[in-house]
C-alpha cells in the first residue's frame, strides 16, 4: 500500500541550504518536518563507517585523495569546506542526531575511488544502526543494482532498498528494461533522475508493483512536477522549498 502523500528526503542534509553531509546540515534537517534524511557512507582505511559523498576528499574537504586510504583518526582531523571547523561525521554521530526524531534514514552505499565496493560496508553499517535502534527506520540506496539487491535480501533491513537509476542507465534500458532488471534482482523500489521521471515511468512502475521515487528534485518547477506525479518519495537539496510546495500541490497524494 502506498503512503497518503509524497515523502520528502533531505538530500545530504539539505545541500543547497547547508554544507552537505555535515553535522550542521543534519542538525538543521532534524528540526524540519521531513520524513527522511539522505546521506552517503564510505569505509575508512581501518574499517570505520564515515558519512561523505565523494570517494575522494578533494571537493568537500580541505584535503585530497581517497577517503578509503586514510584511517578514521586522520579523517577526523580533516575540515569540511564551508563549515566552522567541522570534520567528516561518522555514521554513529549521524544516527545519534536522528534517533530521538521520527525521521527515517535513507543511506546510500558508496564505492571506493577505484569503483570497487567496500567489503562489509552494509554489515558494518547495519551493526551501528542496530545499536542506535534505527534499523527499522533505514532504507538502503545505491546506483549499483547489485548493492541494492544485497540490501534488499538482507533481513536486517527488511527488504527496504532502492535502486537509484542513473540517466545513462535509463537511456540505455528504458523504463521497461529498468523495471525488468529491478524485479529480476529482487529490488522493489527504483528512483530515476527527476528528468527521467514522468507520468509514463510512474505508471509503468506502479503497474509492475514497484515503488517509484525520484532524485535531484530541485527548483520550484521540478519540485511541483514531481509532487504532481505522486511519487512515493523524492530527495531534494532544498527541503524547505519542497515542504512549502507540498501542501500547495493538489496531486501530491496518491491517485
N, C-alpha and C positions, 0 to 999 in steps of 0.2 A: 504494500500500500504506500502511495506517495504521501509526503507531508503536505500540510494545508497551504504552505506558502514556500516560495523560493528562499532557501537559506543563503546567507552571506558569510563568506570566509575572508577574513582579513589577511591578505597575501603578504607573507614575510613580515607580518605585524603591521601592515599598512605602509608600504614602501614609498608612496608619494608623500605621506604625511610625516613620517619619522624615519630615522636611519634603519634600513632593512635588517631584519633578524637581530635587532639589538634589544637589550633589556628595556630600554626606554620604549621602544615600539610595542613590546609585549605588555608592559605595564599599562600603556595607553589603551591598547586593544582590550585589555581585561576590564576596562571601565565602560566599554561600549556594549550595546545590546545586540551584538552579532552572535550568530550561532556557532561559528567555527573560527579558529585561528590556523593559518597555514605557515609552515616553516620547513626548513631543509636540514638534513643531517648527513654528516660525514664521520669517519673514524680518524682519530689522531694516530700517530705512529705507534703509540703504546696502547691502542685499542679503546680509547675513550670516545664517547659519542658527543660531538660538538655540533652546534647549530650555526650554519653558514651556507650560503647558496652555492657559490662557485667552488670548483675543485682546487682553485688556486687563490692565494691571498691578495693578489695584485689589485683587483678592482675595489674592494670594500675595506681593506685594511691598510696600515702603514708599512706592511711588509710585502715580500714577494715569495713566489714558489708554491709548491703543492701543499695543501692543508695536511694531507696524509703523510708528509715527510717529517713532520715535527711532533714531538711528544706534547702532551697536554700542558706540562709546565711551561714550555716555550710559547704555546698558543695563548696561554693566559696572560702573557706579557705583551701581546700584540694589540695595539689600539685600533678600534674601528673608526673609519673616517666619519666625520660629521657628528661625532659624539664628544662628550666632555670626559674623554679618557676611558670610555667603556671598552671592554675586551670581548672576545668571542665567547658567547654563552655556552654552557654545557646543557645537555638535554635535562639533567636534573634541575638546573636553575629555571628553565622554561616551564617544566612540569610544576614546580613549586608555585609559580605565579598563577597558573590556571587551575590548580587543584581546588582552591576554595570557590571557584566560579562555576557557572553552568556551561561554560564554553567548551565545545568539543575540539579535539586536536586533529589537524589534518597534516600528516607528517610525510614529507617526500623523501624517498630513498635516493640518494645521490651516488654517483660513481666517482672513482679517483681521477686524477689528472690524465691518466692514460686510457680512461674509459672503462676500466675494469671494475666490476662490483666489489665492494668491501666485504671480505669474508666475515660472516657472523654479524653483520650490521643489524639486521632485523631482530635477531635473537637478543643481542645486547640491548637494543632499544626497548624491546618488549619487557626485559627484566627491569629496566629503570621505570617504565610506565606502570608495571605491575606493582612495584614498591610504592609508587605515588598514588595508586588506586585509580589510574586513568586508562587502563587497557580498554574498558568497555566504552570509553568516550573517544577512542582514537581510530581514525581511518588512515590507511597507508596509501600513498600515491606514488606513481613512478611513470616516467616516459618509457621505461623498458618493460615491455609486456611480460617478460619472464619474471621480473622482480614483482610486478603487480600480481602475477599468478602465484608466486611464492607466498605473498602476503595473504591472498585470498584463500589459500589452502592451509594457512596457519590457524589452528584452532584458537590460539590466544587472542587473535584479533577478530574472531567471529565472522570471517569472510568479508570484513569491511576493507575493500581495496578498490582503487580507481586507476584505470589506465589513462594517463594523460597522453593524448594523441597529438603528435607534432603535425605541423602544417604539411611537411613533406610526406609524412606517412598518410595523412588524409588524402592528399593529392594523388598518391600512388595507388592506394587501395580503394578509395571512395568509401562512402558511408556503408554500403553493403559489405565490402571487404573488411572494414574495421569491425563491424558488428560480428561477422563470422569469426574473425580472429579472437575477439574477446570471449565469445561464447565457447570456442574451442579450448581456450586457456582457462576457462572456469572463472573469469572475471565478470562480475555482474554490473559494473558501472564504468562508463567512459566519460572523459571530459575533453572535447576538442577545443581548439583555439576559438575565441569569440568570433573571429572572422569566418570560421567554417561551421559555426553553429547556427542553423536556420530552422525554419518550420519543417522542412523535409527531413533533415537529420534528426530533429527531436521526435518527429512522428515515427520514423523508422526504428529508432532505439526503443521507443515505448512499445511498438508492435512486436519487437523481439524480446520484450521483457527485461530490458536493460535500463538502469538508471542513467539519466543524461544530465551532464553538467557543462560547465564552460570555464575556461581560464582566460586571463588577460582581458578582463572586463573593466575597462577604464574609460572615462569620459561620459558625459550625460547621455549622448545619443546611443552609444553602445550599451550602456547600462539599462536604459529604458527598453531597448530592443530585446535584450536577453531576459529581462524581467517579463516582458510581454510574451515570451515563449513559454514561460512557466517551467523552466528547467529546475531540477532538484536543488542544485547549489552552484554557486559560482565564486571564483576568487577575484578579488579586486585589490588594487593598491590604494584605493581611496574608499575605505569602508564607510566613512562619514557621509559622503555623497550618495553611496548606494543605499544606506539606511534612510536618508532623506527621500530618495526617489521611490523606494519600495511601496510605501502606502499610497503613493500617487499614481501607481501603475495598476490599473484595474485587473489586468491579466496576470499579475504577479502570483496568483494562486493557480493550482492545477485546474485543467479543464477536463 
